[in-house]
Amino acid sequence: MFRSRSKDEKAPTEKVTADLSKQPRDPEAPKGRPTPKRSEAQGQRRRAQSGAPADRKEAARRQREARRADLAKQREALAGGDERYLPPRDKGPVRRFVRDYIDSRFCIAEFFLPLAVVILVLSMIKVAQLQNISLLLWLGVIVMIVIDSIGVSFRLKKQLKERFPNESMRGAVAYGLMRSLQMRRLRLPKPQVKRGERP
């Protein structure tokens, strides 16, 4: 029972192990190496998933490149109106409707910058009458912008309630008023509707 095996009995077992190494391993069979600790295994998995670089400089360089790529996509989206890459402030059907509503009409506020330049030039001329006219123009332009903005905000709120009764309107009217202050050709995202066209 406890006798040693002969050389003839040992030889076939060596052949069998050699043949087994060529065959695919059974998942339930022992793997022939020690199981790594959980912390080591998790660290290896994280490195494999993220492809994390070994040093900080490489990590910072990759972050900069990723940020540049994201900004380039956002710029293209702002120029073309692609919803997928727009910044969070411009995303969603409510914001799109607000942009189209503002872009489809004339707003006095969008002419504020050119009028401000003209008024500023008039106020610099050392003629008392021209300076008085420029002051009255300032007052008139500001009053017209305020009245127009109040009208736009009431009409925009009404349209939003009709079209998007279940959506959040938070900040939508302010977003539209800020857009109305910009000149049409400088607006981002670029206008997608013509003037007078209903959104």
Buried (B, 14 or more C-beta within 10 A) or exposed (E): EEEEEEEEEEEEEEEEEEEEEEEEEEEEEEEEEEEEEEEEEEEEEEEEEEEEEEEEEEEEEBEEEEEEEEEEBBEEBBEEBEEEBBEEEBBBEBBBBBBBBBBBBEBBBBBBEEBEEEBEEBBEEEEEEBBEBBEEBBEEBEEBBEEBBEEBBEEBBEBBEEEBEEBEBEEBBEBBBEBBBBEBEEBBBBBBBEEEEEB
